Amino acid sequence: MWAALLLALPAIALLWLGLVDHNSGPRRPPGVVVAPYYPGGAWAIVTDLAVGAVVIAVTALAVHGSVLRRTGYAIPRRTALAALAVTGWAPYLGFHVLAVSGGASFVSTLVLLRWKAVPTTASEPEPWPVKQLVALLATAAVLVLSYAAFHPLRAAGLGVFSDSNARTGMTVDIRNSGYAGVKIVGVDTPAGTGAFPFFRQPLAGTAIRPHATLTVLLRPTCPPTVVHIRYRLLGRVWTEPLLLPLACSD
């Protein structure tokens, strides 16, 4: 409970500010590490690992203290850390080392922790390693802020499109959550934008102002799970993978 409360507030703030992606849902891609950013390169993966390390550390420390106070049994902190990391059962964590469901991960965590728990006469856990936690938090914060600054695009919504000319596709709202404008260079799936319901303007060359949203028509009726968009930001071309927020029928 304490771990969830400690992690929920910053997670909600990051989501509200548009600094992180929300990759949960029916189209969550497979992979060992897929959150908070889809692994589109080394920068995203390192950032995901840093955020995951914070989540695991806080959750493991909270679980360690809670088990000791409530049961009189002690779990080595390293064991708690390893159990949460391997099973992937921790709030808001995008780790999937084991290819099992959330319920199976939860049961696996309980079995591992119970196996390693031993009786103790201590009534209170050791103090949290504050210096190490602060260093870990600072590292994760720098990575999140720097990655989000140069990868500001977010898929905000998805809908089905059809018109009287038998054109079909899916519309997605792309939001620029950054503080600088971006100019779309290209996308890896047929797409267009412009006035509804025509969407006749090519996506390439379209600018998105800071904190503005652009509605894009993806031509396939069921587009890929992940759409890669190339854009120019601060004089350089970047590529960002966007995980579409809802599933569609193949």
VEXBALUM-823762 format. One record per residue: z, y, x of N, C-alpha, C, O in turn; residue number from 1. Coordinates in pm, whole numbers, m for minus. Layout:
<pts>
(pt (Z, Y, X), (Z, Y, X), (Z, Y, X), (Z, Y, X), NUM)
...
</pts>
This chain:
<pts>
(pt (0, m120, 82), (0, 0, 0), (0, 126, 86), (m79, 218, 63), 1)
(pt (91, 129, 186), (96, 247, 273), (m34, 265, 350), (m82, 377, 368), 2)
(pt (m90, 154, 395), (m218, 163, 469), (m326, 220, 380), (m405, 305, 423), 3)
(pt (m331, 173, 254), (m433, 223, 161), (m416, 372, 136), (m514, 446, 132), 4)
(pt (m291, 417, 120), (m266, 559, 97), (m302, 643, 218), (m362, 750, 206), 5)
(pt (m266, 593, 337), (m295, 667, 459), (m445, 681, 483), (m492, 784, 533), 6)
(pt (m520, 577, 447), (m664, 577, 475), (m746, 636, 361), (m857, 684, 383), 7)
(pt (m692, 631, 238), (m770, 677, 123), (m796, 827, 128), (m907, 871, 100), 8)
(pt (m696, 905, 164), (m712, 1050, 161), (m821, 1098, 257), (m910, 1173, 215), 9)
(pt (m819, 1059, 386), (m929, 1102, 473), (m1064, 1043, 433), (m1167, 1108, 451), 10)
(pt (m1064, 921, 378), (m1191, 861, 334), (m1251, 940, 219), (m1372, 965, 216), 11)
(pt (m1167, 979, 123), (m1216, 1059, 10), (m1268, 1193, 58), (m1371, 1241, 11), 12)
(pt (m1196, 1255, 152), (m1239, 1384, 205), (m1374, 1374, 276), (m1460, 1460, 259), 13)
(pt (m1392, 1268, 356), (m1519, 1251, 427), (m1635, 1226, 331), (m1745, 1276, 351), 14)
(pt (m1609, 1148, 226), (m1712, 1123, 126), (m1747, 1250, 49), (m1864, 1278, 23), 15)
(pt (m1645, 1328, 14), (m1667, 1452, m61), (m1746, 1553, 20), (m1830, 1626, m33), 16)
(pt (m1719, 1558, 151), (m1791, 1650, 239), (m1930, 1599, 276), (m2009, 1672, 335), 17)
(pt (m1960, 1475, 241), (m2090, 1419, 273), (m2105, 1380, 419), (m2217, 1371, 470), 18)
(pt (m1993, 1357, 487), (m1999, 1326, 630), (m2023, 1178, 656), (m2063, 1140, 766), 19)
(pt (m1998, 1095, 558), (m2017, 951, 576), (m2100, 896, 462), (m2110, 957, 355), 20)
(pt (m2160, 780, 486), (m2234, 709, 383), (m2140, 618, 308), (m2039, 572, 361), 21)
(pt (m2174, 592, 183), (m2098, 497, 102), (m2185, 373, 86), (m2268, 367, m5), 22)
(pt (m2167, 273, 174), (m2259, 160, 180), (m2216, 40, 97), (m2276, m67, 108), 23)
(pt (m2113, 56, 14), (m2075, m56, m72), (m2167, m63, m192), (m2238, 32, m224), 24)
(pt (m2167, m177, m258), (m2251, m190, m377), (m2338, m313, m371), (m2332, m388, m274), 25)
(pt (m2420, m336, m476), (m2499, m459, m485), (m2607, m471, m378), (m2655, m581, m355), 26)
(pt (m2646, m361, m313), (m2752, m369, m212), (m2696, m356, m72), (m2768, m319, 20), 27)
(pt (m2567, m385, m56), (m2508, m375, 77), (m2581, m468, 172), (m2592, m588, 143), 28)
(pt (m2632, m418, 284), (m2712, m503, 373), (m2625, m599, 451), (m2507, m573, 473), 29)
(pt (m2683, m712, 494), (m2606, m805, 577), (m2587, m749, 716), (m2663, m663, 760), 30)
(pt (m2486, m797, 783), (m2461, m752, 920), (m2314, m756, 952), (m2230, m759, 862), 31)
(pt (m2282, m756, 1081), (m2143, m760, 1124), (m2075, m627, 1097), (m1962, m623, 1048), 32)
(pt (m2143, m517, 1129), (m2088, m383, 1108), (m2191, m300, 1032), (m2300, m275, 1083), 33)
(pt (m2157, m258, 910), (m2255, m184, 829), (m2197, m57, 768), (m2265, 8, 687), 34)
(pt (m2076, m19, 804), (m2016, 100, 743), (m1924, 167, 844), (m1870, 100, 933), 35)
(pt (m1905, 298, 832), (m1954, 387, 726), (m2101, 427, 740), (m2158, 484, 646), 36)
(pt (m2165, 400, 855), (m2305, 435, 873), (m2388, 309, 889), (m2346, 214, 956), 37)
(pt (m2506, 308, 827), (m2595, 195, 847), (m2636, 190, 994), (m2669, 293, 1052), 38)
(pt (m2634, 72, 1056), (m2658, 63, 1201), (m2804, 87, 1239), (m2880, m7, 1262), 39)
(pt (m2841, 216, 1247), (m2977, 251, 1283), (m2996, 276, 1431), (m3104, 317, 1473), 40)
(pt (m2893, 251, 1511), (m2902, 272, 1655), (m2764, 262, 1717), (m2664, 243, 1648), 41)
(pt (m2759, 275, 1851), (m2634, 260, 1924), (m2530, 363, 1881), (m2411, 332, 1872), 42)
(pt (m2574, 487, 1855), (m2482, 594, 1816), (m2410, 557, 1686), (m2288, 572, 1677), 43)
(pt (m2484, 510, 1588), (m2425, 471, 1459), (m2330, 353, 1476), (m2223, 350, 1415), 44)
(pt (m2369, 255, 1558), (m2285, 136, 1576), (m2154, 172, 1644), (m2048, 127, 1602), 45)
(pt (m2160, 254, 1750), (m2038, 295, 1819), (m1947, 373, 1725), (m1825, 355, 1726), 46)
(pt (m2006, 460, 1642), (m1926, 536, 1546), (m1861, 443, 1445), (m1744, 460, 1412), 47)
(pt (m1937, 345, 1394), (m1881, 248, 1300), (m1764, 171, 1363), (m1661, 150, 1299), 48)
(pt (m1781, 131, 1488), (m1675, 56, 1556), (m1550, 141, 1575), (m1438, 92, 1561), 49)
(pt (m1568, 270, 1606), (m1453, 359, 1623), (m1377, 376, 1492), (m1254, 369, 1489), 50)
(pt (m1451, 399, 1384), (m1386, 412, 1253), (m1318, 281, 1215), (m1205, 281, 1164), 51)
(pt (m1385, 169, 1238), (m1326, 39, 1209), (m1199, 14, 1289), (m1104, m45, 1237), 52)
(pt (m1197, 59, 1414), (m1078, 41, 1497), (m959, 119, 1440), (m846, 71, 1443), 53)
(pt (m985, 239, 1389), (m878, 318, 1327), (m825, 246, 1203), (m704, 235, 1184), 54)
(pt (m916, 198, 1120), (m875, 130, 997), (m794, 5, 1029), (m690, m19, 968), 55)
(pt (m841, m74, 1124), (m771, m196, 1160), (m634, m165, 1218), (m535, m230, 1182), 56)
(pt (m625, m66, 1307), (m498, m33, 1372), (m395, 13, 1269), (m282, m36, 1269), 57)
(pt (m432, 106, 1182), (m338, 157, 1082), (m296, 47, 986), (m177, 34, 954), 58)
(pt (m392, m33, 940), (m361, m140, 845), (m272, m246, 910), (m176, m292, 848), 59)
(pt (m302, m285, 1033), (m222, m387, 1101), (m79, m340, 1124), (15, m418, 1106), 60)
(pt (m60, m216, 1163), (75, m163, 1184), (152, m157, 1053), (271, m189, 1049), 61)
(pt (83, m117, 946), (150, m110, 815), (187, m250, 765), (296, m269, 710), 62)
(pt (97, m347, 782), (125, m484, 739), (239, m544, 820), (327, m610, 765), 63)
(pt (237, m519, 951), (343, m570, 1038), (480, m521, 992), (574, m601, 980), 64)
(pt (492, m392, 966), (621, m337, 924), (662, m384, 785), (779, m412, 762), 65)
(pt (566, m392, 693), (597, m433, 557), (645, m578, 551), (742, m608, 481), 66)
(pt (579, m667, 624), (619, m808, 624), (759, m822, 682), (840, m899, 629), 67)
(pt (789, m750, 789), (921, m760, 852), (1031, m712, 757), (1134, m778, 744), 68)
(pt (1010, m600, 692), (1114, m545, 604), (1135, m630, 479), (1248, m644, 432), 69)
(pt (1028, m688, 425), (1036, m758, 298), (1076, m905, 314), (1139, m961, 223), 70)
(pt (1042, m969, 425), (1062, m1114, 439), (1155, m1153, 553), (1207, m1264, 554), 71)
(pt (1176, m1063, 650), (1254, m1101, 766), (1175, m1181, 868), (1232, m1234, 963), 72)
(pt (1045, m1189, 847), (958, m1258, 942), (879, m1153, 1021), (842, m1047, 970), 73)
(pt (854, m1185, 1147), (779, m1093, 1233), (643, m1152, 1268), (631, m1271, 1298), 74)
(pt (543, m1068, 1262), (408, m1106, 1303), (372, m1024, 1427), (384, m902, 1424), 75)
(pt (330, m1087, 1534), (287, m1008, 1651), (177, m909, 1611), (83, m945, 1540), 76)
(pt (191, m787, 1658), (93, m685, 1621), (m48, m722, 1663), (m144, m695, 1592), 77)
(pt (m60, m784, 1779), (m193, m824, 1824), (m254, m929, 1732), (m375, m930, 1708), 78)
(pt (m168, m1017, 1679), (m217, m1117, 1584), (m265, m1052, 1456), (m370, m1088, 1403), 79)
(pt (m189, m954, 1407), (m231, m883, 1286), (m363, m809, 1309), (m451, m810, 1223), 80)
(pt (m375, m746, 1425), (m501, m677, 1458), (m618, m774, 1460), (m723, m747, 1403), 81)
(pt (m598, m889, 1528), (m706, m988, 1539), (m742, m1046, 1403), (m860, m1065, 1374), 82)
(pt (m641, m1075, 1320), (m668, m1134, 1189), (m751, m1040, 1102), (m846, m1083, 1037), 83)
(pt (m714, m912, 1101), (m788, m816, 1019), (m928, m794, 1072), (m1023, m778, 995), 84)
(pt (m943, m794, 1205), (m1075, m772, 1264), (m1168, m890, 1237), (m1286, m869, 1205), 85)
(pt (m1117, m1012, 1248), (m1203, m1130, 1234), (m1238, m1155, 1087), (m1353, m1184, 1055), 86)
(pt (m1138, m1144, 999), (m1166, m1174, 858), (m1237, m1059, 789), (m1306, m1080, 689), 87)
(pt (m1221, m937, 841), (m1285, m823, 779), (m1212, m775, 655), (m1265, m692, 581), 88)
(pt (m1091, m824, 631), (m1020, m781, 512), (m930, m664, 547), (m819, m682, 598), 89)
(pt (m977, m545, 519), (m900, m422, 538), (m964, m316, 450), (m1086, m318, 432), 90)
(pt (m886, m224, 395), (m944, m123, 306), (m1052, m40, 374), (m1035, 6, 487), 91)
(pt (m1165, m20, 303), (m1273, 68, 347), (m1340, 21, 475), (m1410, 100, 539), 92)
(pt (m1321, m104, 514), (m1375, m151, 642), (m1511, m217, 622), (m1528, m297, 530), 93)
(pt (m1608, m183, 707), (m1742, m240, 696), (m1766, m354, 790), (m1881, m377, 829), 94)
(pt (m1661, m428, 829), (m1678, m541, 920), (m1700, m668, 840), (m1632, m692, 741), 95)
(pt (m1796, m750, 884), (m1823, m878, 818), (m1848, m983, 925), (m1956, m1043, 930), 96)
(pt (m1749, m1007, 1011), (m1764, m1107, 1116), (m1781, m1245, 1054), (m1864, m1324, 1098), 97)
(pt (m1700, m1273, 951), (m1713, m1399, 879), (m1802, m1378, 757), (m1784, m1281, 684), 98)
(pt (m1896, m1468, 735), (m1988, m1455, 622), (m1924, m1512, 496), (m1972, m1611, 441), 99)
(pt (m1814, m1449, 452), (m1743, m1494, 333), (m1720, m1375, 242), (m1736, m1260, 282), 100)
(pt (m1680, m1404, 118), (m1657, m1299, 20), (m1526, m1228, 48), (m1447, m1270, 133), 101)
(pt (m1503, m1118, m26), (m1378, m1045, m10), (m1257, m1130, m42), (m1155, m1122, 27), 102)
(pt (m1266, m1213, m148), (m1154, m1300, m183), (m1124, m1402, m75), (m1008, m1426, m42), 103)
(pt (m1229, m1463, m19), (m1210, m1561, 88), (m1153, m1495, 213), (m1070, m1554, 282), 104)
(pt (m1198, m1373, 242), (m1143, m1301, 356), (m995, m1272, 338), (m917, m1283, 433), 105)
(pt (m956, m1235, 216), (m816, m1206, 187), (m730, m1331, 208), (m624, m1324, 269), 106)
(pt (m777, m1445, 156), (m702, m1570, 172), (m694, m1608, 320), (m589, m1651, 367), 107)
(pt (m804, m1591, 393), (m804, m1622, 537), (m701, m1537, 611), (m631, m1585, 700), 108)
(pt (m693, m1409, 574), (m596, m1320, 637), (m454, m1367, 610), (m372, m1372, 702), 109)
(pt (m424, m1403, 484), (m289, m1449, 450), (m253, m1576, 527), (m141, m1588, 577), 110)
(pt (m348, m1670, 538), (m321, m1796, 609), (m292, m1768, 756), (m197, m1823, 811), 111)
(pt (m373, m1686, 819), (m353, m1656, 962), (m219, m1587, 986), (m147, m1623, 1079), 112)
(pt (m186, m1489, 902), (m61, m1416, 922), (61, m1505, 895), (160, m1499, 968), 113)
(pt (53, m1587, 790), (166, m1676, 762), (185, m1779, 871), (299, m1816, 902), 114)
(pt (76, m1826, 930), (84, m1926, 1036), (155, m1871, 1158), (229, m1943, 1224), 115)
(pt (134, m1744, 1189), (191, m1684, 1308), (326, m1613, 1284), (389, m1569, 1380), 116)
(pt (369, m1603, 1160), (495, m1534, 1130), (614, m1621, 1171), (616, m1741, 1147), 117)
(pt (713, m1557, 1233), (834, m1628, 1279), (957, m1551, 1234), (952, m1429, 1222), 118)
(pt (1070, m1621, 1207), (1192, m1552, 1166), (1242, m1459, 1278), (1222, m1487, 1396), 119)
(pt (1307, m1351, 1240), (1362, m1256, 1336), (1487, m1193, 1280), (1506, m1186, 1158), 120)
(pt (1573, m1146, 1370), (1695, m1077, 1327), (1674, m926, 1316), (1762, m855, 1266), 121)
(pt (1561, m878, 1362), (1534, m734, 1355), (1511, m694, 1209), (1449, m768, 1132), 122)
(pt (1560, m577, 1173), (1542, m526, 1037), (1437, m417, 1028), (1386, m387, 920), 123)
(pt (1402, m357, 1142), (1303, m250, 1145), (1201, m279, 1256), (1238, m329, 1362), 124)
(pt (1075, m249, 1231), (973, m271, 1335), (982, m167, 1445), (1049, m64, 1432), 125)
(pt (915, m197, 1554), (908, m100, 1664), (832, 24, 1618), (749, 17, 1528), 126)
(pt (860, 139, 1682), (786, 261, 1644), (637, 243, 1667), (594, 169, 1755), 127)
(pt (559, 312, 1586), (414, 308, 1602), (375, 373, 1735), (438, 470, 1777), 128)
(pt (273, 319, 1802), (224, 380, 1927), (147, 509, 1898), (24, 508, 1888), 129)
(pt (220, 619, 1885), (161, 744, 1837), (53, 795, 1932), (m53, 836, 1886), 130)
(pt (77, 792, 2061), (m21, 845, 2157), (m153, 770, 2149), (m260, 831, 2148), 131)
(pt (m145, 637, 2142), (m267, 558, 2134), (m341, 582, 2002), (m464, 588, 2000), 132)
(pt (m265, 597, 1892), (m328, 623, 1763), (m395, 760, 1761), (m506, 774, 1708), 133)
(pt (m329, 859, 1818), (m389, 993, 1823), (m518, 990, 1904), (m618, 1051, 1865), 134)
(pt (m517, 920, 2018), (m638, 910, 2100), (m750, 840, 2024), (m866, 881, 2032), 135)
(pt (m714, 734, 1951), (m814, 660, 1874), (m870, 746, 1761), (m991, 746, 1737), 136)
(pt (m782, 819, 1692), (m826, 908, 1585), (m917, 1018, 1637), (m1018, 1051, 1575), 137)
(pt (m880, 1076, 1751), (m961, 1184, 1808), (m1100, 1133, 1847), (m1199, 1202, 1824), 138)
(pt (m1106, 1014, 1905), (m1235, 956, 1942), (m1323, 933, 1819), (m1441, 966, 1818), 139)
(pt (m1262, 874, 1715), (m1338, 849, 1593), (m1384, 979, 1529), (m1496, 987, 1479), 140)
(pt (m1298, 1082, 1529), (m1334, 1210, 1468), (m1451, 1275, 1540), (m1542, 1327, 1476), 141)
(pt (m1449, 1273, 1673), (m1559, 1332, 1750), (m1689, 1258, 1722), (m1794, 1322, 1705), 142)
(pt (m1685, 1126, 1716), (m1806, 1048, 1691), (m1859, 1071, 1550), (m1980, 1086, 1531), 143)
(pt (m1770, 1075, 1450), (m1814, 1096, 1312), (m1876, 1234, 1296), (m1984, 1248, 1238), 144)
(pt (m1809, 1337, 1347), (m1859, 1474, 1331), (m1990, 1495, 1405), (m2080, 1561, 1354), 145)
(pt (m2002, 1438, 1525), (m2126, 1456, 1601), (m2241, 1379, 1539), (m2352, 1430, 1531), 146)
(pt (m2215, 1256, 1494), (m2322, 1178, 1432), (m2367, 1241, 1301), (m2486, 1252, 1275), 147)
(pt (m2271, 1283, 1218), (m2304, 1342, 1089), (m2379, 1474, 1105), (m2462, 1508, 1021), 148)
(pt (m2352, 1548, 1213), (m2419, 1677, 1233), (m2569, 1660, 1253), (m2646, 1745, 1210), 149)
(pt (m2610, 1551, 1317), (m2752, 1529, 1345), (m2815, 1425, 1253), (m2935, 1399, 1262), 150)
(pt (m2735, 1366, 1165), (m2786, 1270, 1066), (m2726, 1307, 931), (m2641, 1235, 878), 151)
(pt (m2770, 1422, 874), (m2704, 1476, 755), (m2758, 1429, 621), (m2706, 1467, 516), 152)
(pt (m2862, 1346, 621), (m2925, 1309, 493), (m2847, 1196, 425), (m2805, 1100, 489), 153)
(pt (m2829, 1211, 292), (m2758, 1111, 213), (m2838, 1080, 86), (m2894, 1171, 24), 154)
(pt (m2845, 954, 49), (m2908, 914, m76), (m2806, 931, m187), (m2710, 854, m196), 155)
(pt (m2827, 1031, m273), (m2724, 1068, m371), (m2741, 1000, m506), (m2644, 993, m582), 156)
(pt (m2859, 950, m538), (m2879, 888, m669), (m3015, 822, m676), (m3108, 859, m605), 157)
(pt (m3027, 723, m763), (m3150, 646, m774), (m3183, 625, m921), (m3094, 598, m1001), 158)
(pt (m3311, 639, m957), (m3352, 622, m1096), (m3490, 559, m1105), (m3562, 553, m1005), 159)
(pt (m3528, 513, m1224), (m3657, 450, m1249), (m3753, 556, m1303), (m3715, 639, m1385), 160)
(pt (m3879, 552, m1256), (m3980, 650, m1298), (m4103, 579, m1353), (m4147, 479, m1297), 161)
(pt (m4157, 631, m1463), (m4286, 587, m1516), (m4344, 701, m1598), (m4269, 783, m1651), 162)
(pt (m4478, 707, m1608), (m4540, 813, m1687), (m4655, 754, m1771), (m4680, 634, m1769), 163)
(pt (m4723, 842, m1844), (m4829, 797, m1935), (m4951, 745, m1861), (m5036, 678, m1921), 164)
(pt (m4962, 774, m1731), (m5075, 727, m1651), (m5045, 593, m1583), (m5117, 551, m1493), 165)
(pt (m4940, 528, m1628), (m4901, 396, m1577), (m4853, 402, m1433), (m4850, 300, m1364), 166)
(pt (m4815, 520, m1388), (m4754, 528, m1255), (m4607, 488, m1266), (m4536, 532, m1356), 167)
(pt (m4564, 404, m1173), (m4424, 361, m1172), (m4368, 378, m1032), (m4441, 388, m934), 168)
(pt (m4239, 381, m1026), (m4171, 394, m898), (m4024, 420, m922), (m3974, 403, m1033), 169)
(pt (m3956, 460, m817), (m3815, 491, m827), (m3791, 627, m763), (m3845, 658, m657), 170)
(pt (m3709, 707, m829), (m3675, 838, m774), (m3540, 830, m705), (m3449, 763, m753), 171)
(pt (m3529, 898, m594), (m3403, 904, m520), (m3376, 1049, m484), (m3465, 1121, m438), 172)
(pt (m3254, 1092, m504), (m3212, 1227, m466), (m3159, 1224, m324), (m3059, 1157, m295), 173)
(pt (m3225, 1296, m235), (m3184, 1303, m95), (m3115, 1436, m72), (m3174, 1542, m93), 174)
(pt (m2991, 1431, m30), (m2912, 1553, m8), (m2895, 1580, 140), (m2865, 1490, 218), 175)
(pt (m2915, 1705, 179), (m2888, 1749, 315), (m2744, 1800, 318), (m2716, 1910, 271), 176)
(pt (m2654, 1720, 373), (m2512, 1756, 376), (m2476, 1841, 497), (m2359, 1877, 514), 177)
(pt (m2573, 1873, 580), (m2544, 1950, 702), (m2549, 2099, 679), (m2565, 2147, 567), 178)
(pt (m2534, 2173, 790), (m2532, 2319, 786), (m2659, 2379, 846), (m2664, 2500, 871), 179)
(pt (m2759, 2297, 869), (m2888, 2344, 918), (m2998, 2278, 836), (m2984, 2164, 791), 180)
(pt (m3108, 2350, 816), (m3219, 2295, 741), (m3292, 2186, 817), (m3294, 2187, 940), 181)
(pt (m3352, 2092, 744), (m3432, 1986, 805), (m3572, 1990, 746), (m3591, 2035, 633), 182)
(pt (m3669, 1942, 822), (m3807, 1933, 776), (m3854, 1790, 791), (m3855, 1734, 901), 183)
(pt (m3894, 1730, 679), (m3933, 1590, 679), (m4063, 1573, 759), (m4159, 1648, 740), 184)
(pt (m4064, 1474, 847), (m4182, 1442, 927), (m4255, 1321, 870), (m4378, 1316, 871), 185)
(pt (m4181, 1224, 822), (m4244, 1104, 768), (m4141, 1009, 711), (m4020, 1028, 729), 186)
(pt (m4189, 905, 642), (m4103, 803, 584), (m4177, 670, 591), (m4300, 667, 589), 187)
(pt (m4104, 560, 600), (m4168, 431, 622), (m4208, 359, 494), (m4242, 240, 499), 188)
(pt (m4205, 426, 381), (m4252, 368, 255), (m4327, 476, 178), (m4292, 593, 190), 189)
(pt (m4430, 441, 99), (m4504, 544, 24), (m4411, 627, m63), (m4332, 574, m140), 190)
(pt (m4422, 761, m49), (m4331, 850, m121), (m4397, 985, m141), (m4489, 1023, m68), 191)
(pt (m4349, 1057, m242), (m4397, 1192, m269), (m4286, 1274, m331), (m4182, 1220, m369), 192)
(pt (m4308, 1403, m343), (m4210, 1491, m403), (m4285, 1600, m481), (m4407, 1591, m497), 193)
(pt (m4215, 1699, m528), (m4279, 1806, m605), (m4221, 1814, m744), (m4117, 1756, m773), 194)
(pt (m4291, 1888, m831), (m4242, 1912, m967), (m4247, 1784, m1050), (m4345, 1710, m1047), 195)
(pt (m4140, 1760, m1125), (m4137, 1648, m1219), (m4230, 1679, m1336), (m4229, 1792, m1383), 196)
(pt (m4312, 1585, m1385), (m4317, 1443, m1349), (m4433, 1408, m1257), (m4477, 1293, m1253), 197)
(pt (m4484, 1506, m1184), (m4607, 1481, m1107), (m4581, 1422, m969), (m4643, 1323, m930), 198)
(pt (m4489, 1483, m894), (m4455, 1435, m760), (m4581, 1419, m673), (m4599, 1319, m605), 199)
(pt (m4667, 1521, m677), (m4794, 1511, m604), (m4788, 1568, m464), (m4884, 1556, m388), 200)
(pt (m4678, 1628, m427), (m4666, 1689, m294), (m4627, 1584, m191), (m4533, 1508, m214), 201)
(pt (m4697, 1578, m78), (m4658, 1482, 26), (m4515, 1511, 75), (m4473, 1627, 83), 202)
(pt (m4445, 1406, 106), (m4308, 1425, 154), (m4306, 1487, 293), (m4221, 1570, 324), 203)
(pt (m4401, 1446, 377), (m4409, 1502, 512), (m4436, 1652, 504), (m4525, 1696, 432), 204)
(pt (m4360, 1729, 578), (m4373, 1874, 578), (m4280, 1945, 484), (m4271, 2068, 487), 205)
(pt (m4209, 1870, 399), (m4115, 1931, 303), (m3984, 1965, 373), (m3931, 1885, 450), 206)
(pt (m3933, 2083, 346), (m3806, 2127, 404), (m3692, 2109, 304), (m3711, 2125, 183), 207)
(pt (m3575, 2075, 355), (m3455, 2064, 272), (m3351, 2160, 329), (m3306, 2143, 443), 208)
(pt (m3313, 2259, 251), (m3214, 2357, 296), (m3076, 2293, 309), (m3051, 2186, 253), 209)
(pt (m2986, 2358, 383), (m2849, 2306, 393), (m2784, 2291, 255), (m2792, 2381, 171), 210)
(pt (m2721, 2178, 233), (m2650, 2147, 109), (m2743, 2146, m13), (m2696, 2161, m126), 211)
(pt (m2872, 2129, 8), (m2969, 2121, m102), (m3008, 1975, m124), (m2991, 1891, m36), 212)
(pt (m3061, 1947, m243), (m3101, 1812, m281), (m3250, 1810, m314), (m3299, 1898, m384), 213)
(pt (m3320, 1710, m265), (m3463, 1693, m289), (m3485, 1562, m364), (m3438, 1457, m321), 214)
(pt (m3557, 1568, m477), (m3590, 1447, m552), (m3722, 1391, m499), (m3823, 1461, m492), 215)
(pt (m3719, 1264, m461), (m3834, 1197, m400), (m3874, 1078, m487), (m3788, 1004, m535), 216)
(pt (m4005, 1061, m505), (m4056, 944, m577), (m4100, 841, m475), (m4190, 867, m394), 217)
(pt (m4038, 724, m479), (m4077, 611, m395), (m4178, 529, m475), (m4148, 481, m584), 218)
(pt (m4296, 513, m419), (m4407, 454, m496), (m4383, 309, m537), (m4416, 273, m650), 219)
(pt (m4327, 224, m450), (m4305, 86, m497), (m4206, 85, m612), (m4110, 161, m614), 220)
(pt (m4231, m3, m711), (m4138, m16, m821), (m4001, m57, m772), (m3899, m10, m824), 221)
(pt (m3997, m144, m673), (m3870, m183, m612), (m3881, m156, m462), (m3934, m238, m388), 222)
(pt (m3831, m42, m416), (m3846, m5, m275), (m3755, m88, m186), (m3671, m163, m236), 223)
(pt (m3771, m77, m54), (m3685, m152, 37), (m3539, m112, 21), (m3508, m4, m31), 224)
(pt (m3451, m200, 65), (m3308, m168, 60), (m3276, m46, 144), (m3195, 37, 105), 225)
(pt (m3341, m36, 259), (m3318, 75, 351), (m3450, 148, 374), (m3551, 85, 407), 226)
(pt (m3449, 279, 357), (m3566, 363, 381), (m3539, 449, 503), (m3436, 516, 510), 227)
(pt (m3630, 447, 601), (m3613, 525, 723), (m3692, 655, 712), (m3813, 655, 690), 228)
(pt (m3621, 766, 727), (m3682, 898, 716), (m3677, 966, 853), (m3572, 971, 918), 229)
(pt (m3792, 1019, 895), (m3800, 1098, 1017), (m3803, 1246, 980), (m3875, 1285, 888), 230)
(pt (m3726, 1327, 1050), (m3715, 1469, 1017), (m3691, 1549, 1144), (m3644, 1497, 1245), 231)
(pt (m3725, 1677, 1135), (m3702, 1768, 1248), (m3578, 1851, 1220), (m3565, 1915, 1116), 232)
(pt (m3487, 1849, 1316), (m3361, 1923, 1306), (m3328, 1984, 1440), (m3316, 1914, 1540), 233)
(pt (m3313, 2116, 1442), (m3278, 2190, 1564), (m3376, 2160, 1677), (m3336, 2142, 1792), 234)
(pt (m3505, 2156, 1643), (m3610, 2142, 1743), (m3638, 2001, 1790), (m3717, 1982, 1883), 235)
(pt (m3574, 1902, 1729), (m3595, 1763, 1773), (m3616, 1674, 1652), (m3559, 1698, 1545), 236)
(pt (m3698, 1569, 1669), (m3723, 1475, 1561), (m3622, 1362, 1567), (m3602, 1300, 1671), 237)
(pt (m3556, 1337, 1453), (m3457, 1232, 1441), (m3503, 1133, 1334), (m3589, 1164, 1252), 238)
(pt (m3444, 1014, 1337), (m3469, 914, 1234), (m3336, 871, 1175), (m3242, 839, 1247), 239)
(pt (m3330, 870, 1042), (m3207, 826, 975), (m3239, 720, 872), (m3326, 741, 788), 240)
(pt (m3171, 604, 876), (m3190, 503, 773), (m3105, 536, 651), (m2984, 558, 664), 241)
(pt (m3166, 541, 534), (m3093, 568, 410), (m3082, 440, 328), (m3183, 380, 291), 242)
(pt (m2961, 399, 302), (m2936, 283, 216), (m2939, 329, 71), (m2856, 411, 31), 243)
(pt (m3031, 276, m8), (m3042, 319, m147), (m2918, 273, m225), (m2872, 161, m206), 244)
(pt (m2865, 360, m311), (m2733, 335, m370), (m2726, 232, m480), (m2617, 185, m512), 245)
(pt (m2840, 194, m542), (m2835, 98, m651), (m2939, m10, m632), (m3039, 8, m562), 246)
(pt (m2915, m123, m695), (m3012, m233, m687), (m3123, m213, m789), (m3106, m139, m887), 247)
(pt (m3235, m279, m767), (m3342, m280, m865), (m3391, m422, m883), (m3358, m510, m803), 248)
(pt (m3469, m444, m985), (m3517, m579, m1016), (m3647, m604, m940), (m3742, m526, m951), 249)
(pt (m3651, m710, m863), (m3773, m745, m790), (m3878, m801, m884), (m3987, m836, m842), 250)
</pts>
